[in-house]
Amino acid sequence: MDTDLVLGIKAAARIVATVLLGTLVATGAVSCAPGGPGSLGASRNADAGGLTQVEAGALSIEEQFDLVRERDARMQELLTDAQLVISDGVWGWGQKGVGPITGPNIWALPGMTEENSYFLQMWRAVNPAGATGAKQDLDPMVAYFKSKGWEVELRESSGPSFEARAETEDGFFVSWTVQANGQYNMEVMSQSYWGDSRTLLHEIVDRIPPEETAINESLPGVYIRFPDWSDPVDYAPNLQDHGEDQDE
């Protein structure tokens, strides 16, 4: 069978599967909780951190704030380790992190909305010399993912671009995307969490002095400092650029 036809069929199948999953989640027919449908987490409607909506709602805003801090620290650890597999040099900043992104992502639970849930995401970009988006440029990360015992998913999209993605044991997804334009992206994204998302966003971001967000590139391991609850409330610009390529 023609290769282009096969790829077209596979792409169409992925689109149908994604639409079907969204419909099933929205109607409550299935849950995307850690552990998959039928697991204890799914039956309790527990989020990526193991909390149900009721349990998360019983926490004070300060306690929820501290949970975001812990989750952000884990995301930073995952991103730094992944970046160092590829390069210990300078990376450009895309999604900066720190602030929660209001609303659920594709790994939503029934009942999640922009007001009662959030997820975390950050990504960095590098332009290796001579990079052209070759599929074999995924190999170092595929080997790394396998060394961690994570199942690897490979995907191809238009551009063309190729992506290697793996799920960690604690509800995060690490992905490495190579693109024909030479920009390669490393991303970490969490599954969805229950929480007072809009209040959390303001309580966190408004405690970050504007000058601390003015970072456009850095070595691996450099991040915006997560604020303390005791820090004064200030104003910071929106940290969520939602993953647009830097060269666009």
Backbone bond lengths (Angstrom), bond angles and torsions (degrees), N, CA, C in turn:
res aa  C-N    CA-C-N  psi(-1)  N-CA   C-N-CA  omega(-1)  CA-C   N-CA-C  phi
1 M - - - 1.460 - - 1.524 108.94 -
2 D 1.320 117.43 143.80 1.462 122.40 -179.57 1.524 110.98 -58.24
3 T 1.351 116.32 134.65 1.468 121.16 -176.44 1.515 112.18 -59.67
4 D 1.341 116.76 -43.46 1.468 119.73 -179.72 1.518 111.17 -62.40
5 L 1.332 116.29 -36.38 1.464 119.84 179.19 1.517 110.75 -66.69
6 V 1.342 115.64 -41.66 1.468 119.68 178.78 1.515 110.46 -61.36
7 L 1.352 116.46 -46.51 1.459 120.05 179.93 1.524 110.96 -62.24
8 G 1.344 116.17 -37.94 1.459 119.81 178.76 1.514 111.95 -64.60
9 I 1.331 116.06 -41.13 1.465 120.16 178.15 1.520 111.02 -64.26
10 K 1.335 116.06 -42.78 1.464 119.61 179.79 1.519 111.03 -64.52
11 A 1.350 116.66 -41.56 1.470 119.56 179.53 1.511 110.67 -63.00
12 A 1.338 116.36 -42.61 1.462 120.04 179.12 1.519 110.93 -62.64
13 A 1.328 115.42 -38.67 1.468 119.40 179.95 1.518 111.01 -65.11
14 R 1.355 116.49 -38.36 1.464 119.29 179.11 1.524 110.75 -65.46
15 I 1.347 116.84 -40.24 1.464 120.04 179.34 1.513 110.81 -63.02
16 V 1.335 117.03 -45.20 1.463 120.96 178.90 1.515 110.71 -61.16
17 A 1.338 116.32 -43.04 1.464 120.09 -179.10 1.513 111.41 -64.21
18 T 1.346 117.46 -40.12 1.461 121.12 179.87 1.521 111.33 -65.05
19 V 1.350 116.31 -44.54 1.464 120.58 178.45 1.521 110.55 -61.95
20 L 1.339 116.35 -43.29 1.465 120.31 179.79 1.514 111.09 -63.35
21 L 1.350 116.73 -42.27 1.456 119.62 178.91 1.511 110.96 -61.69
22 G 1.343 117.02 -44.01 1.460 119.86 179.49 1.512 111.55 -60.96
23 T 1.337 117.12 -39.02 1.461 120.81 179.55 1.515 111.01 -66.14
24 L 1.328 116.07 -44.08 1.460 120.19 -178.55 1.524 111.70 -65.52
25 V 1.356 116.17 -40.27 1.459 119.52 178.40 1.515 110.64 -65.46
26 A 1.333 116.07 -44.49 1.465 120.58 -177.78 1.524 111.81 -61.97
27 T 1.332 116.80 -34.42 1.467 120.03 -179.11 1.510 112.82 -88.27
28 G 1.357 116.02 -6.19 1.462 119.22 179.70 1.509 113.31 83.86
29 A 1.341 117.54 9.26 1.460 119.83 -178.67 1.511 112.10 -70.42
30 V 1.338 116.80 -32.12 1.449 120.60 175.97 1.519 108.33 -136.68
31 S 1.324 115.33 163.80 1.458 121.52 175.66 1.505 108.80 -122.45
32 C 1.315 116.06 146.15 1.460 120.66 177.21 1.517 110.19 -105.48
33 A 1.306 117.97 32.91 1.456 121.47 178.27 1.509 110.04 -69.49
34 P 1.356 118.08 157.05 1.448 121.18 177.21 1.518 110.05 -53.40
35 G 1.314 116.06 138.08 1.442 120.53 179.79 1.511 112.13 98.32
36 G 1.339 117.35 -14.67 1.453 120.84 174.65 1.498 112.84 84.97
37 P 1.340 116.98 169.04 1.447 122.18 179.93 1.513 111.29 -57.13
38 G 1.310 115.28 137.24 1.451 120.26 177.52 1.512 113.64 91.14
39 S 1.347 117.73 -8.65 1.454 120.24 179.06 1.516 109.95 -78.97
40 L 1.327 115.70 168.33 1.461 120.05 178.19 1.513 110.88 -59.30
41 G 1.382 116.48 -40.73 1.457 119.87 179.46 1.512 111.87 -60.70
42 A 1.343 116.54 -43.34 1.451 120.28 -178.84 1.516 111.32 -66.09
43 S 1.338 117.29 -40.13 1.453 120.34 -177.42 1.524 111.34 -67.68
44 R 1.334 117.57 -26.98 1.456 121.91 179.06 1.527 110.85 -91.24
45 N 1.317 118.18 -2.11 1.452 122.03 -175.81 1.525 110.80 59.45
46 A 1.342 115.29 36.75 1.460 121.03 -177.28 1.520 110.63 -83.73
47 D 1.332 115.53 146.87 1.460 120.66 -178.49 1.522 111.43 -85.47
48 A 1.328 116.58 -171.02 1.455 121.78 -177.14 1.528 112.75 -62.38
49 G 1.335 116.16 -21.39 1.454 120.30 178.04 1.517 113.18 -96.49
50 G 1.331 116.96 3.37 1.462 121.00 177.80 1.509 114.80 87.71
51 L 1.353 118.45 10.49 1.456 121.90 -178.51 1.527 111.15 -104.94
52 T 1.321 116.08 140.94 1.455 120.22 172.20 1.526 108.73 -82.38
53 Q 1.322 116.02 171.01 1.465 119.86 178.39 1.518 110.67 -61.14
54 V 1.322 117.08 -40.49 1.464 120.66 -179.84 1.520 110.55 -65.53
55 E 1.327 116.46 -44.29 1.466 120.27 -179.11 1.529 111.36 -64.39
56 A 1.339 116.94 -43.03 1.463 119.78 178.84 1.523 110.94 -66.84
57 G 1.339 116.42 -38.26 1.456 120.40 -179.32 1.512 113.52 -67.96
58 A 1.334 116.80 -21.76 1.464 120.83 179.27 1.525 112.10 -79.34
59 L 1.321 117.02 -11.18 1.462 120.93 179.44 1.522 110.11 -81.73
60 S 1.320 116.11 146.00 1.464 120.11 174.40 1.524 109.28 -70.05
61 I 1.326 117.08 164.33 1.464 120.40 177.47 1.529 110.37 -61.49
62 E 1.322 116.82 -37.17 1.469 118.90 178.20 1.525 111.06 -63.34
63 E 1.339 117.61 -39.60 1.461 120.75 178.55 1.527 110.69 -67.55
64 Q 1.326 117.12 -39.55 1.463 120.46 176.31 1.528 110.46 -65.44
65 F 1.320 116.79 -38.47 1.460 124.04 176.16 1.530 109.76 -56.33
66 D 1.326 116.13 -46.46 1.464 120.37 -179.56 1.523 111.94 -66.46
67 L 1.335 117.28 -32.69 1.462 120.51 176.47 1.529 110.61 -65.53
68 V 1.333 117.18 -41.25 1.461 120.01 177.51 1.522 109.44 -62.65
69 R 1.325 117.06 -39.25 1.469 120.62 178.06 1.532 110.54 -57.96
70 E 1.336 116.25 -48.19 1.465 120.45 -179.51 1.527 111.18 -62.04
71 R 1.320 115.84 -42.23 1.463 120.18 -178.53 1.519 111.22 -69.42
72 D 1.317 117.09 -37.86 1.458 121.21 177.30 1.531 110.53 -64.39
73 A 1.330 117.00 -39.45 1.467 121.06 179.12 1.531 110.51 -63.33
74 R 1.317 115.93 -40.47 1.471 120.00 178.34 1.529 110.19 -65.69
75 M 1.322 116.89 -41.10 1.452 120.68 178.45 1.531 110.66 -61.88
76 Q 1.320 116.92 -41.90 1.457 121.13 177.71 1.531 111.15 -60.91
77 E 1.323 116.30 -43.29 1.464 120.95 179.70 1.528 110.87 -60.54
78 L 1.326 115.86 -45.69 1.463 120.25 -179.79 1.522 111.11 -63.43
79 L 1.340 116.52 -42.93 1.463 120.08 -177.96 1.521 111.24 -67.03
80 T 1.317 117.38 -44.89 1.464 120.54 -179.80 1.521 111.16 -60.00
81 D 1.318 116.70 -48.47 1.473 120.30 -179.26 1.524 111.00 -59.89
82 A 1.334 116.46 -40.18 1.461 119.99 -179.44 1.529 111.19 -69.11
83 Q 1.328 117.32 -42.79 1.467 120.21 179.22 1.529 111.62 -58.41
84 L 1.320 115.68 -41.39 1.461 120.20 -175.70 1.524 112.65 -67.83
85 V 1.320 117.20 -18.44 1.463 120.00 173.72 1.527 109.55 -66.86
86 I 1.322 116.67 -32.88 1.460 122.56 -175.43 1.524 112.37 -95.56
87 S 1.336 117.31 -50.18 1.464 120.34 -175.56 1.519 110.49 -161.61
88 D 1.337 115.42 139.62 1.464 120.13 173.71 1.525 110.49 -99.01
89 G 1.335 115.81 14.17 1.456 120.88 178.76 1.519 112.54 -88.99
90 V 1.317 116.29 -160.78 1.463 122.43 -175.67 1.529 110.78 -79.08
91 W 1.353 115.89 135.75 1.459 123.38 176.00 1.532 108.59 -121.20
92 G 1.326 115.75 143.51 1.456 120.28 173.73 1.521 110.57 -80.24
93 W 1.316 115.60 151.41 1.461 120.77 -178.83 1.521 110.79 -95.83
94 G 1.333 115.22 131.28 1.454 121.38 170.71 1.521 107.59 -104.62
95 Q 1.329 116.47 -111.89 1.473 120.39 174.08 1.527 107.87 -62.53
96 K 1.332 117.56 122.44 1.457 119.95 -169.26 1.518 114.41 -82.09
97 G 1.326 117.17 -26.60 1.455 119.21 -179.74 1.516 111.93 93.64
98 V 1.305 117.11 -162.02 1.462 127.78 -177.98 1.527 111.47 72.21
99 G 1.319 118.06 -67.21 1.457 120.70 -177.72 1.511 112.30 -75.67
100 P 1.339 118.04 137.79 1.459 120.59 175.49 1.515 110.89 -69.30
101 I 1.315 116.94 149.42 1.459 122.00 176.07 1.520 107.12 -94.72
102 T 1.317 116.88 118.82 1.458 120.77 -172.72 1.523 111.73 -67.66
103 G 1.322 114.97 138.79 1.450 121.32 -179.94 1.517 111.16 93.31
104 P 1.328 116.51 163.88 1.467 120.64 -179.21 1.526 111.54 -83.80
105 N 1.324 115.49 163.44 1.459 120.17 170.39 1.528 108.26 -104.70
106 I 1.316 118.04 -158.63 1.460 120.31 -175.40 1.530 112.18 -62.93
107 W 1.339 116.68 -23.03 1.463 120.21 179.11 1.530 109.49 -91.28
108 A 1.310 115.70 53.03 1.461 121.83 -177.06 1.522 110.92 -83.49
109 L 1.327 114.18 160.69 1.457 122.15 171.50 1.523 108.48 -110.02
110 P 1.319 117.86 152.94 1.467 119.71 177.78 1.525 111.28 -54.91
111 G 1.327 116.27 131.29 1.465 120.95 178.52 1.505 114.61 95.93
112 M 1.331 118.00 -8.67 1.462 119.93 179.83 1.523 110.77 -73.19
113 T 1.351 115.62 136.64 1.461 122.60 178.65 1.528 109.36 -133.96
114 E 1.328 116.57 -179.81 1.468 120.00 177.74 1.524 111.76 -66.76
115 E 1.323 116.90 -22.79 1.465 120.49 -177.54 1.528 113.21 -87.31
116 N 1.332 117.60 -28.00 1.472 118.78 -171.47 1.520 114.01 -116.37
117 S 1.331 118.09 12.60 1.459 119.49 -179.76 1.523 110.56 -153.90
118 Y 1.322 115.12 165.02 1.459 120.63 179.84 1.520 109.19 -159.57
119 F 1.325 115.19 168.86 1.458 120.46 170.34 1.517 108.38 -141.05
120 L 1.318 116.60 169.17 1.460 122.54 -178.89 1.520 109.55 -117.85
121 Q 1.318 115.51 146.04 1.463 120.30 -178.07 1.519 109.84 -157.00
122 M 1.310 116.74 142.48 1.455 121.59 168.07 1.518 108.39 -153.19
123 W 1.330 115.38 150.02 1.453 118.91 175.45 1.515 111.23 -146.93
124 R 1.341 113.67 155.59 1.450 121.97 179.67 1.530 108.32 -131.09
125 A 1.320 116.48 154.76 1.462 121.73 -176.73 1.524 111.57 -126.26
126 V 1.324 114.91 146.59 1.459 121.17 177.52 1.523 107.89 -139.82
127 N 1.306 116.49 150.15 1.467 121.78 179.09 1.524 109.01 -121.14
128 P 1.332 117.42 85.03 1.467 119.84 -179.61 1.528 111.74 -60.87
129 A 1.305 116.50 146.46 1.466 120.86 179.73 1.528 109.81 -59.19
130 G 1.328 115.60 128.78 1.456 120.64 176.88 1.513 115.39 74.96
131 A 1.330 117.83 8.52 1.464 120.72 -177.18 1.524 111.20 -68.41
132 T 1.332 115.54 136.25 1.470 120.83 -179.75 1.528 112.08 -131.85
133 G 1.339 116.78 11.45 1.460 119.14 179.46 1.510 113.96 80.22
134 A 1.322 118.05 25.79 1.460 121.19 179.94 1.531 110.49 -65.37
135 K 1.328 115.92 139.28 1.458 120.32 -177.26 1.519 111.85 -58.99
136 Q 1.326 117.67 -33.97 1.462 120.25 -179.18 1.525 112.81 -66.53
137 D 1.339 116.98 -13.57 1.462 119.50 176.49 1.533 111.70 -71.27
138 L 1.337 116.23 -7.78 1.461 120.19 172.88 1.527 111.94 -78.19
139 D 1.328 116.79 -19.96 1.467 121.38 -168.73 1.532 114.61 -54.44
140 P 1.347 119.89 -43.82 1.467 118.45 -179.29 1.534 112.99 -59.58
141 M 1.331 116.26 -39.08 1.470 118.60 -179.67 1.525 111.73 -75.68
142 V 1.325 116.89 -34.44 1.465 119.25 176.09 1.526 109.48 -60.52
143 A 1.318 116.25 -43.99 1.464 120.33 178.61 1.530 110.86 -63.83
144 Y 1.324 116.57 -40.28 1.470 120.80 178.82 1.522 110.76 -63.64
145 F 1.335 116.93 -47.59 1.457 120.55 179.63 1.529 110.64 -57.67
146 K 1.317 116.18 -44.35 1.469 119.63 -179.04 1.521 111.25 -65.99
147 S 1.337 116.76 -34.41 1.464 119.59 178.51 1.522 112.19 -65.89
148 K 1.345 116.02 -24.49 1.463 121.33 177.88 1.527 111.90 -87.17
149 G 1.325 116.48 -5.94 1.452 120.49 -178.49 1.513 113.85 81.32
150 W 1.351 117.09 18.58 1.464 121.70 -178.56 1.524 109.47 -94.71
151 E 1.310 115.73 140.94 1.455 120.65 176.17 1.530 109.08 -72.46
152 V 1.321 116.29 136.37 1.463 121.60 -174.98 1.524 110.52 -105.91
153 E 1.322 115.48 135.39 1.459 122.35 174.31 1.521 108.23 -116.83
154 L 1.320 117.40 129.97 1.459 122.37 177.72 1.519 109.12 -108.16
155 R 1.331 116.07 136.28 1.460 120.35 -178.65 1.524 109.84 -137.18
156 E 1.329 115.46 150.62 1.465 122.35 176.48 1.515 108.69 -125.76
157 S 1.327 116.59 139.42 1.453 120.60 177.49 1.520 109.59 -137.14
158 S 1.329 115.91 176.63 1.457 120.01 -177.26 1.519 110.41 -66.32
159 G 1.302 115.16 156.46 1.470 120.85 -179.78 1.512 113.78 140.03
160 P 1.362 119.53 -54.06 1.466 123.88 -7.12 1.524 110.88 -82.85
161 S 1.318 116.44 163.52 1.451 121.69 171.29 1.521 108.16 -141.35
162 F 1.314 115.10 154.46 1.455 121.71 179.11 1.517 108.66 -126.04
163 E 1.330 116.48 144.19 1.455 121.19 -177.11 1.518 110.69 -133.95
164 A 1.324 115.26 137.27 1.464 122.24 170.17 1.516 106.95 -113.95
165 R 1.329 117.15 126.57 1.460 120.96 -176.47 1.515 110.03 -132.86
166 A 1.327 115.44 144.16 1.461 120.64 178.74 1.518 109.62 -140.36
167 E 1.328 115.47 147.68 1.460 121.63 177.15 1.516 109.52 -100.14
168 T 1.320 116.39 131.00 1.457 120.74 177.93 1.525 109.74 -80.10
169 E 1.321 115.19 172.34 1.457 119.85 -179.19 1.525 112.51 -75.07
170 D 1.336 118.03 -9.73 1.460 120.40 -177.17 1.530 113.05 -119.61
171 G 1.334 117.00 29.03 1.452 119.94 168.72 1.509 117.30 86.24
172 F 1.337 117.75 22.57 1.459 121.21 174.75 1.528 109.75 -114.17
173 F 1.323 115.70 155.98 1.454 121.45 175.28 1.518 108.31 -119.75
174 V 1.321 116.13 128.09 1.466 122.24 177.45 1.519 107.05 -109.38
175 S 1.321 117.28 128.30 1.464 119.62 -178.90 1.522 111.34 -133.19
176 W 1.327 114.31 147.21 1.458 123.01 179.85 1.525 106.75 -127.16
177 T 1.324 116.53 116.94 1.458 121.69 -176.32 1.515 110.28 -116.45
178 V 1.331 116.43 128.90 1.465 121.61 176.87 1.526 107.56 -111.11
179 Q 1.347 116.47 134.97 1.448 121.70 -173.62 1.519 111.71 -124.76
180 A 1.325 114.84 152.06 1.465 120.41 -177.74 1.525 112.17 -61.88
181 N 1.341 117.19 -26.01 1.469 119.87 -179.77 1.525 113.01 -78.12
182 G 1.329 116.60 -0.61 1.465 120.53 176.49 1.505 114.71 91.22
183 Q 1.331 118.25 -6.70 1.468 120.26 175.78 1.523 109.10 -88.56
184 Y 1.330 115.67 124.06 1.455 121.74 -179.67 1.526 108.48 -113.23
185 N 1.312 117.27 132.03 1.465 121.78 -173.94 1.519 112.54 -115.61
186 M 1.326 115.46 136.32 1.465 122.65 172.46 1.531 107.48 -111.71
187 E 1.317 116.50 125.19 1.458 120.88 -174.88 1.525 111.02 -131.42
188 V 1.319 115.13 144.21 1.458 121.35 169.93 1.520 107.56 -126.22
189 M 1.323 116.02 130.50 1.460 121.64 179.27 1.527 108.97 -135.91
190 S 1.320 115.15 140.10 1.461 119.54 177.41 1.514 110.46 -89.56
191 Q 1.310 115.69 166.19 1.447 120.15 164.48 1.534 107.40 -74.50
192 S 1.310 117.12 -175.94 1.467 120.93 -174.55 1.532 112.00 -86.61
193 Y 1.340 114.63 146.69 1.466 121.79 178.75 1.531 109.70 -122.44
194 W 1.335 115.95 147.09 1.457 120.60 168.56 1.519 108.92 -74.36
195 G 1.320 117.60 144.57 1.450 121.08 176.81 1.518 111.27 165.88
196 D 1.324 115.64 161.42 1.464 121.80 177.71 1.522 107.15 -78.52
197 S 1.329 115.72 82.72 1.460 121.32 -165.20 1.523 114.26 -62.11
198 R 1.321 117.68 -45.41 1.473 119.65 -175.97 1.530 110.99 -68.43
199 T 1.326 116.46 -41.62 1.460 119.35 177.76 1.517 110.47 -63.93
200 L 1.325 116.92 -43.00 1.460 120.76 179.04 1.525 111.11 -61.44
201 L 1.317 116.60 -43.34 1.460 119.87 -179.87 1.523 110.79 -56.97
202 H 1.325 117.06 -47.57 1.460 120.09 -179.10 1.526 111.98 -69.15
203 E 1.330 117.20 -41.32 1.466 120.33 -179.06 1.523 111.66 -62.76
204 I 1.324 117.05 -32.19 1.462 120.91 -179.30 1.528 110.82 -84.89
205 V 1.316 116.73 -56.79 1.466 121.16 -173.16 1.524 111.82 -65.06
206 D 1.333 117.24 -37.16 1.467 119.51 -177.86 1.522 113.14 -74.13
207 R 1.323 117.38 -4.51 1.464 121.01 174.56 1.531 111.82 -99.31
208 I 1.322 116.80 4.34 1.461 120.41 -178.75 1.529 109.28 -103.93
209 P 1.319 118.80 115.49 1.469 120.49 178.31 1.524 110.32 -57.68
210 P 1.321 118.25 139.23 1.469 121.88 -176.82 1.523 114.05 -52.76
211 E 1.341 116.35 -37.39 1.463 118.21 -177.33 1.532 112.49 -64.99
212 E 1.335 117.07 -22.75 1.461 119.63 -179.73 1.523 112.41 -76.95
213 T 1.323 117.29 -13.76 1.464 120.49 -179.45 1.523 112.21 -95.28
214 A 1.320 116.69 -6.44 1.469 120.77 -174.39 1.523 111.09 -82.73
215 I 1.310 116.14 59.80 1.463 122.25 178.18 1.519 107.81 -120.61
216 N 1.312 117.14 124.09 1.456 121.30 179.67 1.521 113.19 -111.80
217 E 1.326 116.45 -17.39 1.454 120.65 177.00 1.522 108.76 -160.16
218 S 1.336 115.19 156.67 1.465 119.77 -178.69 1.521 109.68 -169.45
219 L 1.308 114.83 170.33 1.453 120.78 169.24 1.526 108.92 -73.59
220 P 1.325 119.19 161.14 1.468 120.56 174.75 1.530 110.89 -57.50
221 G 1.308 116.53 144.17 1.463 120.91 177.00 1.512 114.42 95.89
222 V 1.330 117.61 -2.15 1.463 121.48 177.77 1.525 108.85 -100.34
223 Y 1.341 116.25 129.02 1.465 121.21 -177.82 1.520 110.03 -143.25
224 I 1.310 115.56 163.44 1.458 120.37 171.22 1.520 107.80 -68.34
225 R 1.306 117.08 132.40 1.462 120.63 -178.39 1.525 110.67 -66.02
226 F 1.323 115.60 128.67 1.459 118.92 175.39 1.527 108.00 -71.56
227 P 1.326 118.01 130.40 1.468 120.05 -174.55 1.529 112.84 -71.84
228 D 1.312 114.79 162.89 1.462 121.44 171.05 1.524 108.73 -92.73
229 W 1.313 115.70 152.28 1.462 119.88 178.54 1.518 111.37 -59.49
230 S 1.333 115.95 -30.25 1.469 120.74 -178.62 1.524 113.24 -79.64
231 D 1.326 118.20 -6.52 1.463 120.90 179.25 1.530 110.74 -67.25
232 P 1.325 117.26 146.89 1.469 119.49 178.30 1.523 111.26 -66.76
233 V 1.311 114.95 152.11 1.462 120.17 177.66 1.519 108.62 -78.77
234 D 1.308 116.27 125.55 1.456 123.27 179.76 1.527 106.10 -127.60
235 Y 1.311 116.58 -169.64 1.462 119.45 176.58 1.517 109.36 -118.84
236 A 1.339 115.55 134.29 1.458 120.32 174.14 1.521 108.89 -129.26
237 P 1.327 118.12 147.43 1.468 120.22 177.91 1.509 111.00 -66.94
238 N 1.309 116.18 165.28 1.457 121.79 179.19 1.525 109.77 -61.37
239 L 1.332 116.83 125.29 1.454 120.93 -178.69 1.524 112.34 -90.56
240 Q 1.309 116.76 -2.10 1.457 119.77 -172.62 1.520 111.37 -98.93
241 D 1.352 115.97 102.30 1.462 118.37 177.57 1.522 110.68 -97.94
242 H 1.341 116.04 -2.73 1.454 122.65 174.97 1.514 114.28 55.94
243 G 1.328 115.56 35.43 1.457 119.87 164.00 1.502 118.73 75.79
244 E 1.319 118.95 30.07 1.458 119.70 176.61 1.523 109.59 -76.43
245 D 1.330 116.65 142.37 1.458 119.97 176.90 1.515 109.61 -59.99
246 Q 1.323 115.26 143.08 1.459 120.11 -174.93 1.512 112.88 -71.20
247 D 1.330 117.22 -24.02 1.446 118.65 -174.95 1.519 112.70 -93.97
248 E 1.320 117.13 8.77 1.455 119.94 178.28 1.524 110.34 -90.22
